Every structure is written in C-alpha cells, then in structure tokens.
Amino acid sequence: MGGASGREKALQKIIKQNKSGITDQDLEEIMMNTQFSEFELVKLHKKFMELDTKKRGKLTNREFLQLEELQVTPFRARLKYAFPLKSDEEVAASDQLKQETLKVEDYNDFEELLGKNDKTVDKLNENNKTKEDMKTGMEDVKQNLKEKDDEDAKEERKESNNNHEESKHEFGQDEDEENKKEHNFEGDDVKNDIDTPQFIGTLGLKAYIDFQEFCRLLSVFNPRFNIDEKVKFYFRIFDCDEDKKITEDDLYTVVNYLFGTLEEENGKDFSEEDRKHLVEKLFQEADTGQKEYLDVDDLEKILWVTNIEQKCSMTFFIE
C-alpha cells in the first residue's frame, strides 16, 4: 500500500508542475512505452523544467540538446539524425496535419449526431431535406460566420491601429515592439561554444518537444529499453549520408569524430594513416557478407560484443 501511495504522489507531482496539462493517462502511457518508472519520470521532469527556460511546456531542438549528458558525446553533431529531431518544416507539417485531423473528427461527430438523433432525422424528413442538405447548410453558416468574423477583425485592427498611432504620438514609443519582445515564444536563448554555426542552422527554432516527446527521445538510453531501438540509434549515427547503409566513408567520418575527441582529451595526434587502417580493419571484420557496406544486422553483431545495453545508457535520472 505504501508503494502505491508513493507512486501516486510521484505522478501527481509531475501533473502539478507540468505546463501542458499532462494527465495520469498520459504518464501511464509514457511509462508503458519507455520503460521508465514513475520515480524516474519525476527526475526526468525536473530535467525538462530546467531546460524549459521560457516556461512554455515545450523545448526547441537546441534546448533539448543542452541536456548535460548530450553535450559530452563525441557524436553530438550526429544527434539530430540519430534521434531523429524534427526540422521546422516537419513541425509545421505535423501541426497542419493535426488541425486537418481535428476538422475531420469534428465533421464525423456531426454526421454521427445526425444519424443518431431520431428527432432531427424526422424533422429533416418532414421538410423534405436530406443530411446532405443539412451539411451544405452548415457549411454556408460557417462561411457566413467566417466572413462576418473577418469583417469584425478588420474593423478591430483598424480601430486598434488608430489607437496605437495615437499612443505612439502621445508617448513616443512603439508598444507593439515591446509586446513582441515580452511574449516572444519562438526560438530559444541557448548559447554555447560546442556547436558550429552549420550545425546550429540545421536545428530550427520551433518548440515542439513536450514532456511526452522528451521521454520518448531519451528512452533509448534506458538500460531496460528495447535493444533493437538502441542499435537503430547507433546505425543512424554511423549512416552519415543517410542512404540506409554504412560504408567505409561513413565509418571514416565517425572515426574522425571519435579520434578528434580523444586528441583533445589526451593531447595525442592520430595520423590519417592510422585512422584509415582502423576503418579498413573494422570494415573487413564486420562486413561478413562481402557486401561492401554494413546493414543493421552487421552493426548489431558488433554492438552485441560491446555490451550495448550499458554503453547506450544514461543515468540521467539519478542526482
């Protein structure tokens, strides 16, 4: 009984602190899909809130990558593709799809209402109208309301602009610009010396990573999570040209990432000849089918030897 009470308190703590209206059901679904416990979720939510400096309940890609554990990996430049993280265009397309889906669901609900409400159907029959007539009528009403709203909005903007110009003239300042600064929810305030301008340019500015997505992204580092997903994560790191194959060129790029970090830490230079020799040796041992590239199965065989469950893990939920 004590355990159940502790579990409930842990979940309620997240619900109380979360800015996006997360529910018990949402948290249960997160735990089922990520294998995180309720107590690990509390630690993760604390991390999430620390990264959410704008308090909007969502993170940009750059804010997400500010997670301390993601800053120290030699493969940081590949993380956008490994997770993978969405571009601004993908976020906009996803939002548009959600809006269209909601419209379809609303329309289907209206159809169901027409079908189930006998009184409505009887009345339509009495007036020799069909459901299609009603749909058309509803669309006409919506269009008329939209046109009226547009006209009202134009009048409001016109009046607002007039008032604004008077205010600017009277006080000598542009209040709209101050408003924009105060309520700007686009972008982020991330500053670091880790990332190159080219890498930063690929990350976009839209905030879309809510707590559910945050947990989903980090679940690959959970020691209890599906090992196949861990393998795919590494495969996306190594597949530098994103052609679903790991070639010698891909492996050489990855080795350069790794050796660059080792050189910084140890102050030792590794020659290009050493790197190429290592890549050739690794590739010969891994390409068992003589395909001249590595697939997911080849990589899985390599990673099994390296104890991938622990290598691709984080104790980010432990203080």
C-alpha positions as CSV (number, residue, x, y, z in Angstrom):
1,M,0.0,0.0,0.0
2,G,2.9,2.3,0.8
3,G,4.4,1.7,-2.6
4,A,1.1,2.6,-4.4
5,S,0.9,5.8,-2.3
6,G,4.4,6.7,-3.3
7,R,3.7,6.1,-6.9
8,E,0.6,8.3,-6.8
9,K,2.5,11.1,-5.2
10,A,5.2,10.9,-7.8
11,L,2.7,11.1,-10.7
12,Q,0.7,13.9,-9.1
13,K,3.9,15.9,-8.6
14,I,4.5,15.9,-12.3
15,I,0.9,16.7,-13.1
16,K,1.0,19.7,-10.8
17,Q,4.3,21.1,-12.2
18,N,3.7,20.4,-15.9
19,K,2.8,23.4,-18.1
20,S,1.0,21.4,-20.8
21,G,-1.9,19.8,-18.9
22,I,-0.5,16.3,-18.7
23,T,-2.8,13.6,-17.3
24,D,-2.5,10.4,-15.3
25,Q,-3.3,8.5,-18.5
26,D,-0.5,10.3,-20.4
27,L,2.0,9.4,-17.7
28,E,0.9,5.7,-17.7
29,E,1.3,5.7,-21.5
30,I,4.8,7.2,-21.2
31,M,5.9,4.5,-18.7
32,M,4.5,1.7,-20.8
33,N,6.3,3.0,-24.0
34,T,9.6,4.0,-22.4
35,Q,10.0,1.5,-19.5
36,F,10.7,4.4,-17.2
37,S,9.4,4.1,-13.6
38,E,7.2,6.8,-12.0
39,F,10.2,7.9,-9.9
40,E,12.5,8.1,-12.9
41,L,9.8,10.3,-14.6
42,V,10.0,12.7,-11.6
43,K,13.7,13.1,-12.2
44,L,13.3,13.5,-15.9
45,H,10.6,16.1,-15.4
46,K,12.9,18.1,-13.2
47,K,15.5,18.0,-16.0
48,F,12.8,19.0,-18.5
49,M,11.8,22.1,-16.5
50,E,15.4,23.2,-16.1
51,L,15.8,23.1,-19.9
52,D,12.4,24.9,-20.4
53,T,13.8,28.4,-19.6
54,K,10.8,30.1,-21.3
55,K,8.3,28.1,-19.3
56,R,6.1,27.2,-22.3
57,G,6.0,23.4,-21.7
58,K,7.9,22.6,-24.9
59,L,11.6,22.7,-25.9
60,T,13.4,23.5,-29.2
61,N,15.9,21.1,-30.5
62,R,18.7,23.3,-29.2
63,E,17.2,23.4,-25.7
64,F,16.8,19.7,-25.7
65,L,20.5,19.2,-26.7
66,Q,21.5,21.4,-23.8
67,L,20.9,18.3,-21.6
68,E,24.3,17.9,-19.9
69,E,24.7,14.3,-20.9
70,L,24.2,15.1,-24.6
71,Q,26.9,17.7,-24.6
72,V,29.8,15.4,-23.8
73,T,29.4,12.8,-26.6
74,P,31.8,12.8,-29.5
75,F,28.9,12.2,-31.8
76,R,27.0,15.3,-30.8
77,A,26.9,16.6,-34.4
78,R,25.0,13.4,-35.4
79,L,22.4,13.5,-32.7
80,K,19.9,15.4,-34.8
81,Y,19.8,12.5,-37.2
82,A,20.2,9.7,-34.6
83,F,17.1,10.5,-32.5
84,P,16.0,11.9,-35.1
85,L,14.9,15.5,-34.3
86,K,12.3,17.4,-36.4
87,S,13.1,20.3,-38.6
88,D,10.9,23.5,-38.5
89,E,9.3,22.3,-41.8
90,E,8.4,18.9,-40.3
91,V,7.0,20.5,-37.2
92,A,4.8,22.9,-39.3
93,A,3.6,20.0,-41.4
94,S,2.8,17.9,-38.3
95,D,0.8,20.8,-36.8
96,Q,-1.1,21.2,-40.0
97,L,-1.9,17.5,-40.2
98,K,-3.2,17.6,-36.6
99,Q,-5.5,20.6,-37.5
100,E,-6.9,18.8,-40.5
101,T,-7.4,15.6,-38.5
102,L,-9.4,17.6,-35.9
103,K,-11.6,19.1,-38.6
104,V,-12.3,15.6,-40.0
105,E,-13.2,14.3,-36.5
106,D,-15.5,17.2,-35.8
107,Y,-17.2,16.6,-39.1
108,N,-17.6,12.9,-38.4
109,D,-19.0,13.7,-35.0
110,F,-21.6,15.9,-36.6
111,E,-22.5,13.1,-39.1
112,E,-22.9,10.7,-36.2
113,L,-25.1,13.2,-34.4
114,L,-27.4,13.5,-37.4
115,G,-27.6,9.7,-37.7
116,K,-28.4,9.0,-34.0
117,N,-30.8,11.9,-33.3
118,D,-34.2,10.5,-34.4
119,K,-36.0,13.7,-33.8
120,T,-33.5,15.6,-36.1
121,V,-33.9,12.9,-38.8
122,D,-37.7,13.0,-38.5
123,K,-37.7,16.8,-38.8
124,L,-35.4,16.6,-41.8
125,N,-37.8,14.1,-43.5
126,E,-40.8,16.3,-42.8
127,N,-39.2,19.2,-44.5
128,N,-38.0,17.0,-47.4
129,K,-34.4,17.7,-46.6
130,T,-31.6,15.2,-46.7
131,K,-28.5,15.0,-44.5
132,E,-26.5,16.3,-47.4
133,D,-28.7,19.5,-47.5
134,M,-28.0,19.9,-43.8
135,K,-24.3,19.6,-44.3
136,T,-24.4,22.2,-47.1
137,G,-26.4,24.5,-44.9
138,M,-23.9,24.1,-42.0
139,E,-21.1,24.9,-44.4
140,D,-23.0,28.0,-45.6
141,V,-23.5,29.1,-42.0
142,K,-19.8,28.6,-41.2
143,Q,-18.8,30.6,-44.2
144,N,-21.1,33.4,-43.3
145,L,-19.8,33.5,-39.8
146,K,-16.3,33.4,-41.1
147,E,-16.9,36.4,-43.4
148,K,-18.5,38.3,-40.5
149,D,-15.6,37.5,-38.2
150,D,-13.2,38.7,-40.9
151,E,-15.1,41.9,-41.3
152,D,-15.2,42.4,-37.5
153,A,-11.5,41.6,-37.2
154,K,-10.7,44.2,-39.9
155,E,-12.6,46.8,-38.0
156,E,-10.9,45.9,-34.8
157,R,-7.5,46.0,-36.4
158,K,-8.3,49.4,-37.9
159,E,-9.5,50.8,-34.6
160,S,-6.5,49.2,-32.8
161,N,-4.1,50.8,-35.3
162,N,-5.7,54.2,-34.9
163,N,-5.4,53.9,-31.2
164,H,-1.9,52.6,-31.5
165,E,-0.8,55.6,-33.7
166,E,-2.3,58.0,-31.2
167,S,-0.5,56.2,-28.3
168,K,2.8,56.4,-30.2
169,H,2.3,60.0,-30.9
170,E,1.5,60.7,-27.3
171,F,4.1,58.6,-25.6
172,G,6.8,58.4,-28.2
173,Q,7.3,54.7,-28.1
174,D,6.3,51.6,-30.0
175,E,4.3,49.5,-27.6
176,D,3.8,46.7,-30.1
177,E,7.5,46.0,-30.3
178,E,7.7,45.8,-26.5
179,N,4.8,43.4,-26.6
180,K,6.5,41.2,-29.1
181,K,9.6,41.0,-27.0
182,E,7.7,40.2,-23.9
183,H,5.5,37.5,-25.4
184,N,8.0,36.0,-28.0
185,F,7.7,32.2,-27.8
186,E,9.7,31.5,-30.9
187,G,13.3,30.4,-30.8
188,D,15.4,30.0,-27.7
189,D,18.1,31.7,-25.7
190,V,20.7,28.9,-26.0
191,K,24.3,29.9,-26.1
192,N,27.3,27.5,-26.0
193,D,30.7,27.1,-27.5
194,I,30.1,23.5,-28.5
195,D,28.2,23.7,-31.7
196,T,29.3,25.0,-35.1
197,P,27.1,27.6,-36.9
198,Q,26.4,25.0,-39.6
199,F,25.1,22.5,-37.0
200,I,23.0,25.2,-35.3
201,G,21.5,26.1,-38.6
202,T,20.1,22.6,-39.0
203,L,18.2,22.6,-35.7
204,G,15.5,25.1,-36.4
205,L,13.7,27.4,-33.9
206,K,10.3,25.9,-33.3
207,A,9.5,24.5,-29.8
208,Y,7.7,21.1,-30.1
209,I,9.3,18.7,-27.7
210,D,6.8,18.4,-24.8
211,F,7.4,16.1,-21.9
212,Q,6.0,13.0,-23.6
213,E,8.3,13.6,-26.6
214,F,11.2,14.3,-24.2
215,C,10.8,10.9,-22.5
216,R,10.4,9.1,-25.8
217,L,13.6,10.6,-27.2
218,L,15.6,9.7,-24.1
219,S,14.1,6.2,-23.7
220,V,16.8,4.9,-26.0
221,F,19.3,5.5,-23.1
222,N,17.2,3.5,-20.6
223,P,19.1,0.2,-19.8
224,R,15.7,-1.6,-19.8
225,F,14.6,-0.3,-23.2
226,N,14.4,-2.3,-26.5
227,I,17.9,-3.2,-27.7
228,D,16.7,-3.1,-31.3
229,E,16.0,0.6,-30.9
230,K,19.5,1.2,-29.4
231,V,21.0,-0.5,-32.5
232,K,19.0,1.7,-34.8
233,F,20.0,4.8,-32.9
234,Y,23.7,3.9,-33.5
235,F,23.0,3.0,-37.1
236,R,21.7,6.5,-37.7
237,I,24.8,8.0,-36.1
238,F,27.1,6.0,-38.4
239,D,25.0,6.4,-41.6
240,C,26.4,9.8,-42.3
241,D,25.0,10.2,-45.8
242,E,21.6,8.7,-44.8
243,D,21.4,6.1,-47.5
244,K,20.4,3.2,-45.1
245,K,24.0,1.8,-45.5
246,I,27.2,2.2,-43.5
247,T,30.1,2.5,-46.0
248,E,33.8,2.8,-45.3
249,D,33.4,6.6,-45.9
250,D,30.7,6.7,-43.2
251,L,32.9,4.8,-40.8
252,Y,35.8,7.0,-41.5
253,T,33.7,10.1,-40.7
254,V,32.6,8.5,-37.4
255,V,36.2,7.6,-36.5
256,N,37.2,11.2,-37.1
257,Y,34.6,12.3,-34.6
258,L,35.8,9.8,-32.1
259,F,39.6,10.5,-32.6
260,G,39.0,14.2,-32.5
261,T,37.6,13.9,-29.0
262,L,40.5,11.6,-27.9
263,E,43.1,14.0,-29.3
264,E,41.5,16.9,-27.3
265,E,41.4,14.8,-24.1
266,N,44.8,13.1,-24.4
267,G,46.8,15.6,-26.5
268,K,47.8,12.8,-28.8
269,D,47.6,13.0,-32.6
270,F,46.4,10.1,-34.6
271,S,47.6,10.1,-38.2
272,E,45.3,9.8,-41.2
273,E,47.1,6.5,-42.0
274,D,46.2,5.1,-38.5
275,R,42.6,6.1,-38.9
276,K,42.3,4.5,-42.4
277,H,43.9,1.4,-41.2
278,L,41.5,1.1,-38.3
279,V,38.5,1.7,-40.6
280,E,39.7,-1.0,-43.0
281,K,40.2,-3.5,-40.2
282,L,36.8,-2.8,-38.7
283,F,35.0,-3.0,-42.0
284,Q,36.7,-6.3,-43.0
285,E,35.6,-7.9,-39.7
286,A,32.1,-6.5,-39.8
287,D,31.2,-7.0,-43.5
288,T,30.7,-10.7,-43.2
289,G,28.6,-10.9,-46.4
290,Q,31.2,-9.1,-48.5
291,K,28.5,-6.5,-49.5
292,E,30.9,-3.5,-49.3
293,Y,28.6,-1.9,-46.8
294,L,27.2,-2.7,-43.4
295,D,23.5,-3.1,-42.6
296,V,21.6,-3.0,-39.3
297,D,22.3,-6.7,-38.7
298,D,26.0,-6.3,-39.2
299,L,26.1,-3.4,-36.8
300,E,24.0,-5.3,-34.2
301,K,26.6,-8.1,-34.2
302,I,29.4,-5.6,-33.5
303,L,27.4,-3.8,-30.7
304,W,26.5,-7.1,-29.0
305,V,30.2,-7.7,-28.3
306,T,30.5,-4.2,-26.7
307,N,27.7,-4.7,-24.2
308,I,25.4,-2.2,-25.8
309,E,22.8,-2.3,-23.0
310,Q,25.2,-0.4,-20.8
311,K,27.1,1.5,-23.5
312,C,24.0,3.1,-24.8
313,S,22.6,4.1,-21.4
314,M,22.4,7.1,-19.2
315,T,21.8,7.5,-15.5
316,F,20.3,10.9,-16.2
317,F,17.6,10.3,-13.7
318,I,20.0,9.9,-10.8
319,E,21.0,13.1,-8.9
